[in-house]
Amino acid sequence: MSKHLPKFYYQHKWSIGDIVYWNNQATLHYRQAFDPNERRVLKRVSLAGSRPF
C-alpha cells in the first residue's frame, strides 16, 4: 500500500465486468504495477459542462 492516509485511499479488487470511474479534477489516482500479459481495456469519458473547481 502507498504512503497515503488510509482514510483517503481506495484500492479496487477487480472482478469481470467492473467499471471504475473518478473525477480527474478532484481526485489524485495511482495504480500498482500490473501483469503486462493480462488484457486491459481503458476508455475515457468526458462530460460536457464539466468545470474545474
C-alpha positions, 0 to 999 in steps of 0.5 A: 500500500502507498504512503497515503492516509488510509482514510483517503485511499481506495484500492479496487479488487477487480472482478469481470465486468467492473467499471471504475470511474473518478473525477480527474479534477478532484481526485489524485489516482495511482495504480500498482504495477500490473501483469503486462500479459493480462488484457486491459481495456481503458476508455475515457469519458468526458462530460460536457459542462464539466468545470474545474473547481 
